[in-house]
């Protein structure tokens, strides 16, 4: 699955808002980033990708 730029920008904006206004610490963001990289290397990665595609398809109506 190729992640579109708008999805990356949206998630980046959510992280920025959480950091700026909700008290997200830098080490929280780094831990989430490392967790994401490690999770992408597991056998669950294709299932996670399918779920994300299904949710995005449901939201956009495709």
Biopython code that builds the backbone (N, CA, C, O; Angstrom):
import numpy as np
from Bio.PDB.StructureBuilder import StructureBuilder

atoms = [
    (1, "UNK", "N", (0.837, -1.171, 0.000)),
    (1, "UNK", "CA", (0.000, 0.000, 0.000)),
    (1, "UNK", "C", (0.880, 1.232, 0.000)),
    (1, "UNK", "O", (1.772, 1.366, 0.838)),
    (2, "UNK", "N", (0.641, 2.104, -0.909)),
    (2, "UNK", "CA", (1.364, 3.369, -0.890)),
    (2, "UNK", "C", (0.517, 4.379, -0.126)),
    (2, "UNK", "O", (-0.676, 4.536, -0.386)),
    (3, "UNK", "N", (1.136, 5.036, 0.787)),
    (3, "UNK", "CA", (0.426, 6.021, 1.598)),
    (3, "UNK", "C", (0.450, 7.335, 0.845)),
    (3, "UNK", "O", (1.502, 7.801, 0.407)),
    (4, "UNK", "N", (-0.705, 7.912, 0.705)),
    (4, "UNK", "CA", (-0.779, 9.175, -0.018)),
    (4, "UNK", "C", (-0.248, 10.314, 0.849)),
    (4, "UNK", "O", (-0.269, 10.244, 2.077)),
    (5, "UNK", "N", (0.211, 11.327, 0.202)),
    (5, "UNK", "CA", (0.743, 12.495, 0.909)),
    (5, "UNK", "C", (-0.317, 13.135, 1.818)),
    (5, "UNK", "O", (0.016, 13.501, 2.945)),
    (6, "UNK", "N", (-1.578, 13.288, 1.382)),
    (6, "UNK", "CA", (-2.548, 13.903, 2.290)),
    (6, "UNK", "C", (-2.748, 13.108, 3.579)),
    (6, "UNK", "O", (-2.960, 13.703, 4.636)),
    (7, "UNK", "N", (-2.686, 11.777, 3.513)),
    (7, "UNK", "CA", (-2.828, 10.982, 4.732)),
    (7, "UNK", "C", (-1.637, 11.212, 5.658)),
    (7, "UNK", "O", (-1.804, 11.319, 6.873)),
    (8, "UNK", "N", (-0.455, 11.286, 5.097)),
    (8, "UNK", "CA", (0.743, 11.549, 5.890)),
    (8, "UNK", "C", (0.665, 12.941, 6.513)),
    (8, "UNK", "O", (1.023, 13.117, 7.678)),
    (9, "UNK", "N", (0.207, 13.916, 5.758)),
    (9, "UNK", "CA", (0.072, 15.283, 6.274)),
    (9, "UNK", "C", (-0.966, 15.334, 7.387)),
    (9, "UNK", "O", (-0.759, 16.015, 8.391)),
    (10, "UNK", "N", (-2.078, 14.625, 7.224)),
    (10, "UNK", "CA", (-3.129, 14.598, 8.242)),
    (10, "UNK", "C", (-2.608, 13.996, 9.543)),
    (10, "UNK", "O", (-2.826, 14.556, 10.618)),
    (11, "UNK", "N", (-1.925, 12.866, 9.451)),
    (11, "UNK", "CA", (-1.389, 12.243, 10.659)),
    (11, "UNK", "C", (-0.306, 13.126, 11.268)),
    (11, "UNK", "O", (-0.223, 13.242, 12.491)),
    (12, "UNK", "N", (0.512, 13.740, 10.447)),
    (12, "UNK", "CA", (1.520, 14.663, 10.959)),
    (12, "UNK", "C", (0.899, 15.841, 11.681)),
    (12, "UNK", "O", (1.396, 16.275, 12.721)),
    (13, "UNK", "N", (-0.185, 16.357, 11.132)),
    (13, "UNK", "CA", (-0.883, 17.467, 11.787)),
    (13, "UNK", "C", (-1.467, 17.029, 13.127)),
    (13, "UNK", "O", (-1.426, 17.785, 14.098)),
    (14, "UNK", "N", (-2.004, 15.824, 13.187)),
    (14, "UNK", "CA", (-2.540, 15.325, 14.459)),
    (14, "UNK", "C", (-1.444, 15.181, 15.506)),
    (14, "UNK", "O", (-1.656, 15.503, 16.675)),
    (15, "UNK", "N", (-0.283, 14.703, 15.098)),
    (15, "UNK", "CA", (0.842, 14.582, 16.032)),
    (15, "UNK", "C", (1.301, 15.957, 16.490)),
    (15, "UNK", "O", (1.599, 16.152, 17.669)),
    (16, "UNK", "N", (1.363, 16.919, 15.561)),
    (16, "UNK", "CA", (1.764, 18.272, 15.940)),
    (16, "UNK", "C", (0.777, 18.877, 16.939)),
    (16, "UNK", "O", (1.191, 19.487, 17.925)),
    (17, "UNK", "N", (-0.509, 18.715, 16.693)),
    (17, "UNK", "CA", (-1.525, 19.243, 17.612)),
    (17, "UNK", "C", (-1.406, 18.578, 18.968)),
    (17, "UNK", "O", (-1.502, 19.244, 19.999)),
    (18, "UNK", "N", (-1.196, 17.260, 18.977)),
    (18, "UNK", "CA", (-1.033, 16.555, 20.251)),
    (18, "UNK", "C", (0.210, 17.048, 20.982)),
    (18, "UNK", "O", (0.196, 17.197, 22.204)),
    (19, "UNK", "N", (1.278, 17.301, 20.241)),
    (19, "UNK", "CA", (2.508, 17.784, 20.865)),
    (19, "UNK", "C", (2.321, 19.198, 21.400)),
    (19, "UNK", "O", (2.755, 19.512, 22.509)),
    (20, "UNK", "N", (1.681, 20.038, 20.617)),
    (20, "UNK", "CA", (1.565, 21.451, 20.967)),
    (20, "UNK", "C", (0.529, 21.713, 22.067)),
    (20, "UNK", "O", (0.772, 22.500, 22.982)),
    (21, "UNK", "N", (-0.619, 21.049, 21.969)),
    (21, "UNK", "CA", (-1.729, 21.411, 22.848)),
    (21, "UNK", "C", (-2.123, 20.340, 23.860)),
    (21, "UNK", "O", (-2.775, 20.658, 24.854)),
    (22, "UNK", "N", (-1.752, 19.096, 23.641)),
    (22, "UNK", "CA", (-2.193, 18.033, 24.536)),
    (22, "UNK", "C", (-1.080, 17.483, 25.420)),
    (22, "UNK", "O", (-1.291, 16.521, 26.158)),
    (23, "UNK", "N", (0.090, 18.082, 25.350)),
    (23, "UNK", "CA", (1.167, 17.680, 26.237)),
    (23, "UNK", "C", (1.941, 16.455, 25.793)),
    (23, "UNK", "O", (2.564, 15.790, 26.621)),
    (24, "UNK", "N", (1.916, 16.144, 24.518)),
    (24, "UNK", "CA", (2.717, 15.032, 24.009)),
    (24, "UNK", "C", (4.186, 15.407, 24.129)),
    (24, "UNK", "O", (4.612, 16.445, 23.622)),
    (25, "UNK", "N", (4.938, 14.585, 24.782)),
    (25, "UNK", "CA", (6.365, 14.837, 24.957)),
    (25, "UNK", "C", (7.135, 14.280, 23.769)),
    (25, "UNK", "O", (6.644, 13.405, 23.054)),
    (26, "UNK", "N", (8.319, 14.781, 23.567)),
    (26, "UNK", "CA", (9.154, 14.329, 22.454)),
    (26, "UNK", "C", (9.421, 12.833, 22.548)),
    (26, "UNK", "O", (9.395, 12.134, 21.535)),
    (27, "UNK", "N", (9.678, 12.336, 23.755)),
    (27, "UNK", "CA", (9.974, 10.910, 23.870)),
    (27, "UNK", "C", (8.753, 10.061, 23.585)),
    (27, "UNK", "O", (8.897, 8.915, 23.160)),
    (28, "UNK", "N", (7.537, 10.590, 23.809)),
    (28, "UNK", "CA", (6.320, 9.865, 23.426)),
    (28, "UNK", "C", (6.262, 9.698, 21.908)),
    (28, "UNK", "O", (5.967, 8.618, 21.398)),
    (29, "UNK", "N", (6.546, 10.780, 21.205)),
    (29, "UNK", "CA", (6.512, 10.745, 19.746)),
    (29, "UNK", "C", (7.585, 9.807, 19.200)),
    (29, "UNK", "O", (7.337, 9.070, 18.246)),
    (30, "UNK", "N", (8.764, 9.830, 19.795)),
    (30, "UNK", "CA", (9.834, 8.938, 19.347)),
    (30, "UNK", "C", (9.463, 7.484, 19.615)),
    (30, "UNK", "O", (9.705, 6.617, 18.775)),
    (31, "UNK", "N", (8.882, 7.213, 20.774)),
    (31, "UNK", "CA", (8.464, 5.844, 21.090)),
    (31, "UNK", "C", (7.392, 5.366, 20.110)),
    (31, "UNK", "O", (7.426, 4.214, 19.677)),
    (32, "UNK", "N", (6.450, 6.226, 19.758)),
    (32, "UNK", "CA", (5.413, 5.863, 18.794)),
    (32, "UNK", "C", (6.016, 5.614, 17.417)),
    (32, "UNK", "O", (5.590, 4.703, 16.708)),
    (33, "UNK", "N", (7.001, 6.415, 17.037)),
    (33, "UNK", "CA", (7.671, 6.244, 15.755)),
    (33, "UNK", "C", (8.405, 4.909, 15.694)),
    (33, "UNK", "O", (8.293, 4.178, 14.710)),
    (34, "UNK", "N", (9.150, 4.596, 16.737)),
    (34, "UNK", "CA", (9.869, 3.321, 16.786)),
    (34, "UNK", "C", (8.882, 2.161, 16.773)),
    (34, "UNK", "O", (9.102, 1.172, 16.074)),
    (35, "UNK", "N", (7.798, 2.268, 17.536)),
    (35, "UNK", "CA", (6.780, 1.229, 17.551)),
    (35, "UNK", "C", (6.190, 1.024, 16.157)),
    (35, "UNK", "O", (5.971, -0.113, 15.740)),
    (36, "UNK", "N", (5.934, 2.106, 15.440)),
    (36, "UNK", "CA", (5.405, 2.004, 14.087)),
    (36, "UNK", "C", (6.349, 1.285, 13.146)),
    (36, "UNK", "O", (5.920, 0.447, 12.353)),
    (37, "UNK", "N", (7.636, 1.605, 13.227)),
    (37, "UNK", "CA", (8.619, 0.924, 12.395)),
    (37, "UNK", "C", (8.707, -0.556, 12.740)),
    (37, "UNK", "O", (8.781, -1.397, 11.844)),
    (38, "UNK", "N", (8.701, -0.879, 14.022)),
    (38, "UNK", "CA", (8.767, -2.277, 14.423)),
    (38, "UNK", "C", (7.498, -3.032, 14.030)),
    (38, "UNK", "O", (7.566, -4.193, 13.624)),
    (39, "UNK", "N", (6.364, -2.388, 14.146)),
    (39, "UNK", "CA", (5.104, -3.013, 13.777)),
    (39, "UNK", "C", (5.029, -3.259, 12.279)),
    (39, "UNK", "O", (4.453, -4.256, 11.843)),
    (40, "UNK", "N", (5.600, -2.371, 11.496)),
    (40, "UNK", "CA", (5.603, -2.539, 10.045)),
    (40, "UNK", "C", (6.444, -3.738, 9.611)),
    (40, "UNK", "O", (6.252, -4.258, 8.512)),
    (41, "UNK", "N", (7.356, -4.177, 10.446)),
    (41, "UNK", "CA", (8.216, -5.308, 10.116)),
    (41, "UNK", "C", (7.624, -6.645, 10.553)),
    (41, "UNK", "O", (8.231, -7.686, 10.303)),
    (42, "UNK", "N", (6.466, -6.648, 11.195)),
    (42, "UNK", "CA", (5.864, -7.889, 11.674)),
    (42, "UNK", "C", (4.966, -8.497, 10.613)),
    (42, "UNK", "O", (4.757, -7.920, 9.546)),
    (43, "UNK", "N", (4.445, -9.663, 10.921)),
    (43, "UNK", "CA", (3.509, -10.328, 10.006)),
    (43, "UNK", "C", (2.139, -9.671, 10.041)),
    (43, "UNK", "O", (1.285, -9.995, 9.215)),
    (44, "UNK", "N", (1.910, -8.768, 10.963)),
    (44, "UNK", "CA", (0.629, -8.059, 11.030)),
    (44, "UNK", "C", (0.546, -6.894, 10.050)),
    (44, "UNK", "O", (-0.532, -6.339, 9.839)),
    (45, "UNK", "N", (1.663, -6.522, 9.456)),
    (45, "UNK", "CA", (1.694, -5.355, 8.570)),
    (45, "UNK", "C", (0.665, -5.437, 7.435)),
    (45, "UNK", "O", (-0.022, -4.444, 7.197)),
    (46, "UNK", "N", (0.520, -6.563, 6.721)),
    (46, "UNK", "CA", (-0.496, -6.611, 5.660)),
    (46, "UNK", "C", (-1.922, -6.447, 6.189)),
    (46, "UNK", "O", (-2.756, -5.815, 5.542)),
    (47, "UNK", "N", (-2.201, -7.014, 7.363)),
    (47, "UNK", "CA", (-3.539, -6.869, 7.943)),
    (47, "UNK", "C", (-3.815, -5.427, 8.354)),
    (47, "UNK", "O", (-4.915, -4.914, 8.148)),
    (48, "UNK", "N", (-2.820, -4.785, 8.931)),
    (48, "UNK", "CA", (-2.967, -3.380, 9.313)),
    (48, "UNK", "C", (-3.191, -2.526, 8.072)),
    (48, "UNK", "O", (-4.018, -1.614, 8.075)),
    (49, "UNK", "N", (-2.453, -2.827, 7.017)),
    (49, "UNK", "CA", (-2.606, -2.100, 5.763)),
    (49, "UNK", "C", (-4.013, -2.271, 5.193)),
    (49, "UNK", "O", (-4.610, -1.308, 4.711)),
    (50, "UNK", "N", (-4.537, -3.482, 5.247)),
    (50, "UNK", "CA", (-5.906, -3.734, 4.761)),
    (50, "UNK", "C", (-6.941, -2.969, 5.585)),
    (50, "UNK", "O", (-7.899, -2.424, 5.038)),
    (51, "UNK", "N", (-6.742, -2.933, 6.897)),
    (51, "UNK", "CA", (-7.684, -2.213, 7.759)),
    (51, "UNK", "C", (-7.648, -0.722, 7.442)),
    (51, "UNK", "O", (-8.695, -0.080, 7.358)),
    (52, "UNK", "N", (-6.458, -0.170, 7.266)),
    (52, "UNK", "CA", (-6.338, 1.257, 6.944)),
    (52, "UNK", "C", (-7.006, 1.550, 5.608)),
    (52, "UNK", "O", (-7.734, 2.534, 5.474)),
    (53, "UNK", "N", (-6.754, 0.684, 4.609)),
    (53, "UNK", "CA", (-7.393, 0.877, 3.301)),
    (53, "UNK", "C", (-8.913, 0.796, 3.408)),
    (53, "UNK", "O", (-9.618, 1.582, 2.776)),
    (54, "UNK", "N", (-9.423, -0.145, 4.199)),
    (54, "UNK", "CA", (-10.871, -0.292, 4.361)),
    (54, "UNK", "C", (-11.477, 0.935, 5.031)),
    (54, "UNK", "O", (-12.535, 1.412, 4.620)),
    (55, "UNK", "N", (-10.811, 1.445, 6.059)),
    (55, "UNK", "CA", (-11.317, 2.628, 6.767)),
    (55, "UNK", "C", (-11.303, 3.848, 5.847)),
    (55, "UNK", "O", (-12.275, 4.601, 5.793)),
    (56, "UNK", "N", (-10.200, 4.038, 5.129)),
    (56, "UNK", "CA", (-10.106, 5.175, 4.205)),
    (56, "UNK", "C", (-11.148, 5.026, 3.094)),
    (56, "UNK", "O", (-11.773, 6.010, 2.699)),
    (57, "UNK", "N", (-11.338, 3.816, 2.594)),
    (57, "UNK", "CA", (-12.367, 3.587, 1.575)),
    (57, "UNK", "C", (-13.758, 3.854, 2.109)),
    (57, "UNK", "O", (-14.599, 4.413, 1.406)),
    (58, "UNK", "N", (-14.008, 3.460, 3.349)),
    (58, "UNK", "CA", (-15.320, 3.700, 3.954)),
    (58, "UNK", "C", (-15.565, 5.204, 4.137)),
    (58, "UNK", "O", (-16.664, 5.699, 3.885)),
    (59, "UNK", "N", (-14.532, 5.916, 4.576)),
    (59, "UNK", "CA", (-14.673, 7.369, 4.800)),
    (59, "UNK", "C", (-14.891, 8.090, 3.476)),
    (59, "UNK", "O", (-15.731, 8.986, 3.386)),
    (60, "UNK", "N", (-14.138, 7.702, 2.446)),
    (60, "UNK", "CA", (-14.240, 8.390, 1.162)),
    (60, "UNK", "C", (-15.382, 7.867, 0.290)),
    (60, "UNK", "O", (-15.732, 8.485, -0.715)),
    (61, "UNK", "N", (-15.957, 6.738, 0.674)),
    (61, "UNK", "CA", (-17.089, 6.202, -0.091)),
    (61, "UNK", "C", (-16.682, 5.348, -1.280)),
    (61, "UNK", "O", (-17.493, 5.133, -2.181)),
    (62, "UNK", "N", (-15.468, 4.861, -1.310)),
    (62, "UNK", "CA", (-14.998, 4.007, -2.405)),
    (62, "UNK", "C", (-15.027, 2.572, -2.003)),
    (62, "UNK", "O", (-14.666, 1.702, -2.795)),
]
sb = StructureBuilder()
sb.init_structure("model")
sb.init_model(0)
sb.init_chain("A")
sb.init_seg("    ")
for serial, (resi, resn, name, xyz) in enumerate(atoms, 1):
    if name == "N":
        sb.init_residue(resn, " ", resi, " ")
    sb.init_atom(name, np.array(xyz, "f"), 0.0, 1.0, " ", f" {name:<3s}", serial, name[0])
structure = sb.get_structure()
